[in-house]
Amino acid sequence: MQEIILEVKRLKKYFDMGKGEILQAVNDVSFSIHKGETFGLVGESGCGKSTIGRTIMGLYNKTDGQILFHGKDVHSLNEKEKLQFYRSMQMIFQDPYASLNPRSTVKEVISEPMQVHKLYHSKKQQRDHVYQLLEEVGLNRDHANRYPHEFSGGQRQRIGIARALALEPEFIIADEPISALDVSVQAQVVNLLKKLQIEKELTFLFIAHDLSMVKHISDRIGVMYLGNLVELTASEALYDNPLHPYTKALLSAIPIPDPDIEEKRERIILEGELPSPINPPSGCVFRTRCPMAMEICAKKKPVWQEAEKNHYVACHLYNEKNAGKSGKKRAKGPVVRIH
Ligand code: SF4
C-alpha cells in the first residue's frame, strides 16, 4: 500500500460575505493523496477546487476539518515546521504572467525562494541552481537575465514551474496551470510536468476545469460540484464508467477527434445556471440541474459511498433501495440527451 502524503478530512471553508450571508465554498470534502501520484481535482469554475488548493497551502484558514501533511495538521504547525512545510509544498498558478514580478529578471524570480529559505551560502551555487532549473524546464541559461514580458505564455509557465521547483519540494499544487495557455502549448506543459514528476519523484494535486487534459496526467480524479466532492476514482474508471450524472455531463462535453463518432454521440446539456454557493439547493446540490433527480434528492443529502471497488460517489441512484426503481440501471446506461 502506497504511503499517504496528504489527507484532507471533512474540510469546510466558508466565507462570510457580510449581511448574514455565508458562502459555502468547500463543504465537507475528504480525500487523500498517495506519494508519487497525481490527483486531479476537476469541476466548473466556482466549485471550490482552487479554494481547497489554497486552504491546503495555508493561504486561507479552514472553517472546519483537517488537512494532514505527513500526518501533521498544516494549520497547527509551529514556525520551524511551517518553514519545512513551505519547502516541501509549492504551488504553480494559473496565470503565469500575473504570478511573475514584471520588474524582476527570471534569475531573480527563481532565486527568490532560495534566498528566503537561505538555501545557499554562495551566489555561484544559487546561480548554478537557477541555470539547472531553467534547463530542466526546457529553457536555457541565456534566459536568466531577461524579464517575464519577453516570453510567451508557455515559456512563462515554465518559469513558474522552475520557481516552484527551486526549493526541491516533494508536493506541488498545480492550480489550473494550463488553462491560460493556447491548446497547442497545453500538452507541452502537461508533458513537462509528467517528466519532472518521474525525475524528481513529485506528488501533484492537479486542479483543472477541463477533464480532457486531466485524464492524461492524473492517476485518480475527484469531481467537484458546488463545494462538494461528488465522485472519486481512478482516471481510467472515471472515463470508462462514470457514475455521477454530473461527471457524465462533463465527459459528454469533451469533443472526440473522430468526426463519425462525434456526430453520432449523444451529448448531455445541463439546464440552468450553477446555483449560488451562498444559498445551495437542499439535499443533493446538483438536483436543480440533474436529469435523473428523484423526490429524495431534494430532501436528503446523498452519502459518500464506495459504489464499486475504489470508486466513490455521492448520489442517491446508488443507494440500494433506489437502485432498482429509479435509476441504478439508467445511471449506468447510455448517455441520455437532455435537449
Ligand atoms: Fe441527481 Fe439525485 Fe444523484 Fe443528486 S442524488 S446526482 S439529484 S440523482
Boltz pocket constraint, residues with backbone or C-beta under 6 A from the ligand:
constraints:
  - pocket:
      binder: B
      contacts: [[A, 244], [A, 245], [A, 246], [A, 284], [A, 285], [A, 286], [A, 287], [A, 288], [A, 290], [A, 291], [A, 292], [A, 293], [A, 294], [A, 297], [A, 302], [A, 314], [A, 315], [A, 316], [A, 317]]
      max_distance: 6.0
